[in-house]
């Protein structure tokens, strides 16, 4: 998946590094042990169409680019330059397709829009 911010096209990658970045800020800690909870934290907010969460998800998925836009540039892109409803849809579909997020997304199948399109 790609997005265009300020006339530049960027790739999005929803792989292992994306999960690591989410888990670094979304975790549960018990007795000094941190358990990553990133995907489980952001998917419900994406389903509920939380724009701040969408911005965060896009920012972390942009990790694959040598030069990536800032969080503020991603925010501005969402505020002015995109069909945000379509982008929510596209990101949820991409998360359903990614090899490393597909299994977790299947657990949320009943809550997802167009859940019947989850890659098997």
PELINFEN-V394436 format. One record per pair of residues at least 4 apart in sequence whose C-alpha atoms are under 7 Angstrom apart, sorted by the first residue. I is the first residue (numbers start at 1). J is the second residue. If there is no record, write none. Layout:
# PELINFEN-V394436
i:I j:J
i:I j:J
This chain:
# PELINFEN-V394436
i:1 j:11
i:1 j:12
i:2 j:9
i:2 j:10
i:2 j:11
i:2 j:12
i:3 j:9
i:3 j:10
i:3 j:11
i:4 j:8
i:4 j:9
i:4 j:10
i:5 j:9
i:5 j:77
i:10 j:65
i:11 j:62
i:11 j:64
i:11 j:65
i:12 j:61
i:12 j:62
i:12 j:64
i:13 j:18
i:13 j:61
i:13 j:62
i:13 j:64
i:14 j:18
i:14 j:61
i:14 j:95
i:14 j:98
i:15 j:19
i:15 j:98
i:15 j:100
i:16 j:20
i:16 j:100
i:17 j:21
i:18 j:22
i:18 j:60
i:18 j:61
i:19 j:23
i:19 j:38
i:19 j:39
i:20 j:24
i:21 j:60
i:22 j:26
i:22 j:38
i:22 j:39
i:23 j:27
i:23 j:36
i:23 j:37
i:23 j:38
i:24 j:36
i:26 j:36
i:26 j:37
i:26 j:38
i:26 j:41
i:27 j:34
i:27 j:35
i:27 j:36
i:27 j:37
i:27 j:38
i:28 j:34
i:28 j:35
i:28 j:36
i:28 j:37
i:29 j:33
i:29 j:34
i:29 j:35
i:30 j:34
i:37 j:41
i:38 j:42
i:39 j:43
i:42 j:46
i:42 j:53
i:43 j:47
i:44 j:48
i:45 j:49
i:45 j:50
i:45 j:53
i:46 j:50
i:46 j:53
i:46 j:54
i:46 j:88
i:47 j:112
i:49 j:88
i:50 j:54
i:51 j:55
i:52 j:56
i:53 j:57
i:54 j:58
i:55 j:59
i:55 j:74
i:55 j:75
i:56 j:60
i:57 j:61
i:58 j:62
i:59 j:71
i:59 j:74
i:62 j:68
i:69 j:73
i:69 j:74
i:70 j:74
i:71 j:75
i:72 j:76
i:73 j:77
i:74 j:78
i:75 j:79
i:76 j:80
i:77 j:81
i:77 j:82
i:78 j:82
i:78 j:84
i:83 j:87
i:84 j:88
i:85 j:89
i:86 j:90
i:87 j:91
i:88 j:92
i:89 j:93
i:90 j:94
i:91 j:95
i:92 j:96
i:93 j:97
i:94 j:98
i:95 j:101
i:95 j:102
i:96 j:101
i:96 j:102
i:96 j:105
i:96 j:118
i:96 j:119
i:97 j:102
i:97 j:118
i:97 j:119
i:98 j:102
i:101 j:105
i:102 j:106
i:103 j:107
i:105 j:109
i:108 j:112
i:109 j:115
i:110 j:115
